[in-house]
């Protein structure tokens, strides 16, 4: 571990202290072990660990701390992932060096910076990342465990190949788990809910979501209240619904329940808290299951990423993280 002074890890804690350096050395070692043991050796080329056996040059650390990443003074970079290489069409773009050089820290490259507080993505990368834009995803604790938190973050990044998603899930889970064990995990407070609209944007669901606050959807939501009688006593948050001559169908989230309808069938509903266990069926990816008796169907023409995104959105909504 380099002896030079790093930024403060948390308020009141100087990471240049021996104890802090030891903590970061252990964390970096855990991350390097994940990369080194991964069966696909090409992964190694796309990941750079800060503060472990491979110590980045001062210039590279300086770039990581530049305004390009919009880092706060109380957070420390842990790793850099070449997201563009991981999401390339062939699964991994060839590179000449394991370590991304300082001159790649620019908007033409798609990179993800992992810090002790969040995941910071610099576009272009996943499809929803605007060129040159910086988006951050603070760590948060899923009610089912940190592995589910890591999986949700990967879902947020967008569609990647299964072997890449598996690596990212494992890597981010190791980050969260190591920070938790060291008592350094800073999670987003669920007491301050985000908005469904913002989260839908992150999950690339905005194009299929209707909000009751949008005037042009007023008549649509009036028809929903006829099709779903229980909506009259609930506050509708968002509709993933469509109108036809036979009536509307789709999925609706309210302040109390999840409602769904398939054309030609009666509406189905379940309490909000039950959606915490919502998952896709192993047999039909458009079928959403909470338990043996509570089953809902997503529109058949939804793409896989739409179903995955809605499932994640519904789970966060059920946990109280979104309003």
N, C-alpha and C positions, 0 to 999 in steps of 0.2 A: 504493500500500500504506500502510495506517495505520501511524503511527510508534509507536503505543502498545505497551506490552509485552504479548506474548502468553505463553502457557504454554511450558514447555520442550518442544522437539520430541522429543528423545531425551535420555537421561540424560547430563548434563554439557554439553548444548548449549542455550543460551538463544536462543529464536527472536526476541528483540529485537535481536540482533546484525545488522549490515548483511548479512552473508553469508546468514544464515538468512532474513531478510526478503526478500532477492533470490530465494532458492529458492522460498519460498512464493508470491511474486509470479508467478514463471514457472509454477508448478503451477496457480495460480488462472487464469492466462491460458489455459493449455491446456484447462481445464475449461470456461471461458466460451466458448472457440472451438467446442467440441463442441455446446454448447447453442445458440449463435448460428447455427451452420451446419445445424442439424437441420431437415429439410424441413417438419416440423409446427411452426408457430409457437406452438401452444398449450403445447408442452413448456416454453417459457420461463417460463410462469406458475407452474410447479410446482417450479422449481429455484432455489435461492439459493446463490451461491458466496461463501464467506468469504475476505476478504483480497485480492480482485482489484480490478477497476475499480469494482465495486459493493460498497462497504465497508459491512457491517452496523452498525447503531447499537450503542452500548455496552450498552444494555439488552437487545438481542437476543443479543449475545454472552454477556452474563451469564446469560440464560435457557438458552442452549446449554450453559453450563458448570454449570448447576444440578444438584442431585441427581436431577432428573427423568431425566437421561441417564446417570447413574452413571459419569461420565467419570473417568478416572485423571488424576493430576497430570502424567504424562509424555506426554500425547497432545493433539493440536490439531485442532479441528473444521475441515473443509475445505469441506463443502457440506451443505445441507439439502434433502431431496426430499420433496415432499408426496405420499406414497405413496397416500393416499386418493384424491387427484385422478387419479393415474395408473391406478389400478385401478377407477375408477368405471365403471359399466355402459356409459356412452357414450364411454369411453376417456379422457375428460378433463373434469373438472368445471369449469365456468366460474368464474373468480375476478375480483375487481375490482382486484387488485394483483399485480404480478409477485413482490413480496417477501413471504413469510409473516411476519406481524407477531408480536411477542412474545406476544400474548395467545392465539396458537394453540398454544403449547407446553404442551398439556395432553392428558390421556388421551382426550378426545373426538375428537382428530384422529389420523390415522395418518401418522406421519412416519418418515423414515429419515435418520439423521445419518451422514455419511461423515467419518471422521477419518483421520489418518495411520497408524493402527494397525488399524482395523476398520470394519465397518459395524454401526451400532447402530439397531435398529428399535423404535419405540414403538407399541404396538397401540392400537386395532384396525387391522389392515392386511391382510396375507395371512391366510388362514383359520386358520392354526395359532397366530396371535398372540393371546394372552390379553389381554382388555381391561385397559389400564393397565400391562401388563407390558413390561419391557425385555428384549430378547434381542440378543445381540451375536454377530457372525460375524467372527472375526479373519481377516486376510489370510492366504492360504496359497498355495503355489506348486504348481500342477498340473504334472506331469511333462511335459505336452505344450505348456506355455507359459501366459503370463498371460491370454491371451484365454479359454482354457478355465477358468482360475480365476474370471474374471468371469462366464462362462456358468454355472458351478456355483453361484455366489452368487445369480444371478437365479433359477435353478431352486429354490433353497432358499426364496426369498421366496414362491413359490406361483404359481398359474396367473394370468398376466396376458396381455393381448392381444398378438399378435405384434409390432405396431409399438412397443408399450411395452417389451416384452422386448428388442427390438433397441436401443432407446435406452439402457436400463439397462446392457446388455452393453457398449455402446460407452463409456458414461460411466465405468463401473467399471474397464474395461480401461485407459482413459486415466489414471485415478487410479493404478492399479497400475504402469503403464508409466512414468508421470512420476516417481513415488516411486522406482522402480527406477533410472531414469537419474540421479536426483539423489543416489543412495546413501542414501535415507531409507526404503526399503521394509523393514518389519519383518514377517516372515512367521511363521506358527505353525510351531513345530518339529515336523516329522513324526516325530522320534525319540520323541515322547510321544504315542502313539496315542490317539485318542478312542475312544468305544465305539459299536458298531453300534446299540445301543438309542437313545442320544442323537441320533445322526445320523439314524436312521430317524424320530425325532420331528420333527427339523428338516425333513425331506423329506416329512413327512405319510405315512409308511409304517407307523407303529406298528400300525395296525388290521389290516394284512395280514401282520404278521410274528409268527412263533412262536419263542420262545427255549427252549432245552433246560433252562434253570434254573427255568422255571415248572412247578410240579408237575402242573398239569392237562394239560400237553402231553406228559407222560412216555410214555404209550401211543402217541401219535402218532409220536414220534421212534423208538420201538421198531419200528413198522411201516416207517418210513423206512429203517432199517438193513437190513430185509429186501428192500425194493425197490431200494435203492442199496447193493449189497454193499461198495463201497469205503469207505463211511462207517465201517465197523467198525475201520478203521485210521487214522481221522482224527478230529480234534476238531471237532464241529459247532458253529458259531457262531450260525447263525440259519437258519430255514426259512421260505420264502414258499410254503408247500405246503398242500394240502388233501386230506382223506381221503374216499375213496369206497368202495363195495363192490368195485370193481375194483382198489382199491389207491390209494395216495397219488400225487400228481403236483404239479408246480410246480418251484421253484428252491431250491437249498440252497447256503449258503456255509459252508465249513469253513476250517480253518487252512491248507489246502493247495490246495483245488480249488473250482471252481464246478460244481455238478451240476444237471441239469435233466431233466424227464420230461414227456412228453405222453401222455395216456391212449391205450393201444393201441400204444405205441411203446417201444422199449428206452431206458434212460437214456443221457444224454449227459454228458460231463464234459470239463473242460479245466483246465490248471494256473492257479493264482491269478494269476501275473504276466501271463498272456495277456489277462486281463480289463481291463488298462489301456487296451486299444484297443477295448473294447466300445462298440458304437453301435447305434442302431436302423436297421433296413432302410428304405430310401427307398420300398419297395413295400409292405411290411407292417410297421406300427409295432409290432406285438407280436413281431416277430422280431428277436432280438439277435445281432449279428454281431461276431466278433473278427477273423476272417480268412476265407478262402475255405472252409476245412474245418471251422471251429469255429463252429457256429450253434446258438443256443438259442431256445426259445420261451417267452414269458411267457403266463400264462393269458389266454384270449381275452376274458374279461369284465373284465379290468383296464382302468381308465380310462387315458387318455393320460398324465395326470400320474403315475399309479402306475408306468407303464413308464419314464417319464423319470426319476422319482425312484429307482427300482431301478437303472437304468443308471448314474446318478451315484454311488449308494451302492457299487455293484460296482467302479467305477473307483477310488474312494477306498480301498476295502478291498484292491484289488489293489496299490495303490501303497504299502501298509503304514501308511496314515494311520488305519486303524480296526482294532479288535480286538473 
